[in-house]
């Protein structure tokens, strides 16, 4: 079954749950997804898997889809209705509307990519529906396939040809880092990306590969040539190269 057939099935399920909702234009939804920075390089087979594992959830006006401060658990596609994005700005206790969403629109990837808490609340402003993909599914079919993993030997070979290390651990942990490595903690990646050269291969590393894979994904989304040291410094030491 192709992706258009899966989306057609989604349309029918949405209609059965909410007969009053306008039909989802499956071609427009797929085109929108493929044009987004998040999905533009995702292989078609991965999109097939993503849609095959997404759950369709009818939503009522006033329903809270995600709440600011919660842990990230799903990636969402708004496929019916409208919603608003609110955030507590400058530490104030009163949330302010910062955006309004119309379908089709994806959201919720930030917390999954960065392993951070939700930075906003999204509330339905009409009846509608969302499709959602679990964090594990997002990692398996979206995040992981877009990363270039390098073994210790491969990483060292690339460095000998001009690649540069990026240590993404916090400053305390990174006091002892690899020779010539740039020290850019994960939380500073976006702010300091302008320091990097898109013509250079950078290899991100941390202790075990978890933080570095997140940093690499963020940098790749910004157009940088990025690799990840598989297994982190632990694997480098086991290979006798650290």
N, C-alpha and C positions, 0 to 999 in steps of 0.2 A: 504494500500500500504506500503511495507517494505522499508527500507532504500536503499537496492540495486536497487529497482525499481525507487526510487527518483533520485539516482545517475545516473541511466541509462537515465532518462529523461533529466538530466543536460547535459550528453554527447550529446544527440541528439540536444538540444538547442544550445550548443556550435558549433556543426558541422554546423547547419543552419546559425549561425551568421558568422562563419569563416571556410569555407570548407577546407582551406589549413592547418588547425591546426590538429595535430595528436589527435586521440581519447584519452580521459581520461580513464585510467584503474581504474574503480570504486572500485574494490577490493583492489587495492594498496592504493588508496586514503583513504578508510575507515580504513585499517590497519595502515596507517601512522598516522591518527588522533588518533586512540585508543592507539597507543604507545607513544604519546606525553605526557609530564607531565601535560599539561593543561587539556586533555580530558580523561586520563586513568581511573579516578574514576567517570566520568559522566555516569549516568544511560542510557541504550540504548534508553529508551523512550524519554529522553531529546535530544539525538542525532537525533532521528526521527523528533522532533519538530524543532530543529535547521536547519536541511536540508530543511524541509518543508517551512521555512520562509526565506531562503537565496535567494538573488537575484543574477542572473548571469549577469555579465557585460563584454562584449567584450572590449579588450584594444588594442590600436595601439602602435607600437614602439615609444618611447619617451613620452608616456603618464605618468603623475605623478599620482600615486595612492594615496599616502598620503604625506603631506608636513610637515617638521620639524616646530614646533611651533604652529601648528593647534590644535584645540580641538579634542579629540577622539570621533568619531561618529559611526564607524563600525569596526567589526572584519573581516579580509579577509582571504581567501584561494586562493593562486595562483594555478589554475588548468590547465593553458596552457601558454607556453612561459617562458621567463626568465626576471629577474629584478635585479637592483642593489640598494644597500642601501648606502646612503651618509649622512654624519653628519658633522656639523661644530665643529671641535675639538679645545679645548683650547681657545674658544672664537674667533677663527679666522673667517674671513668672507668668506673664500673659503671652500666649502664642499669637504670632502674627501670620497672616496669609502671605506666602512668598511666591506661590505659583498656582496655576489652575491647569488641570489635565483634562484633555479630551481623548477619547479612544480613536485610533489605537496608540497606546503609549506604554513603554516599559519603564519600570522603576524598581528600586530595592537592591540593585547590584552593588552599590557602594559599600554597604556593610558586609556583603559576602566577599568582595574582593579584598577589602582592607582588614577583615576580621575585627571590625569596630562595631560599636552600637549604632542603632538607627539615629540619624541626625535630624529627622523631621517626622511629623505625623501626617498621614494621608487619610482623608475622610471622604467618603462618597457624598456627592452633592445631588445625586439622582439615583434612581434604581439602575442597576447595571450588572456587570459581571467581570471577574478577573480570571486569568489563567495563572497558575503558580507552579514554580519548579523548585524542588527542595535544594538546600545548600549543597548536599552531596551530589545531586544531579547537575547543578551548576558547575561544580568543580570538575566533575567527570567529563562533561560534554562541551563546556565553554572555556573554562579557565585552563585546565591541564593541557588540552591539545594545542593551545596557542603558545605554550612555553617551550623554549629550546633548552633541554637538559643536557649538561655536559658532565662526563665522568672526570675524576681528578686528572687523569692523563690528558684527556681532550682539552680541559680547561688550561692546563699548563702549556700545552702546545699552542693554543690560541694566544696566550699571554706572551709567549716567545715571539709571536708574529705581530704583536702590537696591541692586543686586547688589553683592557684595563679592568682591574678588580674594583667592585663597589662593596664595601662592608656596610650592611644595613642594620647592624646591631646598634643598641643605644651607646652613648659615648663611654659609659663606664665599662661595658662589656668589650668595647672595641679598642681599649687602650693598647692592646697587643693585637695588631692586625698584619695582614700579609704585606710584604714589601711593595711599595708603590700604590697601595690601595687607597681609593677615595673613601672617606668616612662620611656616609650620608644615612643617618638613621631613617628607618621606614617612615616614621611620622613626618619627616621633612622632605620626602621624595618629591612631592608635587611642587613645593616652594623652591627647591633647588635644582629642578630639572633643567633650567636655563643654563646651568653651568656645564652641561654635557654636550658633546659633539655627536650629531646624528651620523657622522661618517665613521665613527669608532665603535667597535664591538665592546660592550661592557658586560662583565660577568658578575652577577650579584651573588653574595654569599652571606651566611649567618652560621649559627652553630650546627643546625640540622637540615636546613633547606626550607623551613616553613615560612619564616619572615621574608627570605630572599625570593621565594616564588611569588609572593604577593607584590613585592617591590618590582619584580621583573614584569609582571602582568601590567601594572600601572604604567611603567615606562614604555612597554610595547604599545599600549593604547595611545601613547603620545608620539609614537613614530620612531622610537629609538631601537637600535640594533642591540638586542639583549639576550644573554644566556644566563643559565642558573647552574651553580655548582651542585650537582646531585649529591644529597647527603650532607652538604655543608662542610664545615671545617672538620667534623668528625670523620667524614669519608677521606678527606685529604690526609689526616693524620694516620688513618688505618693503611693508606696506600704508601705511607712513608714519604709524603711530599710536603707535609705541613711544617 
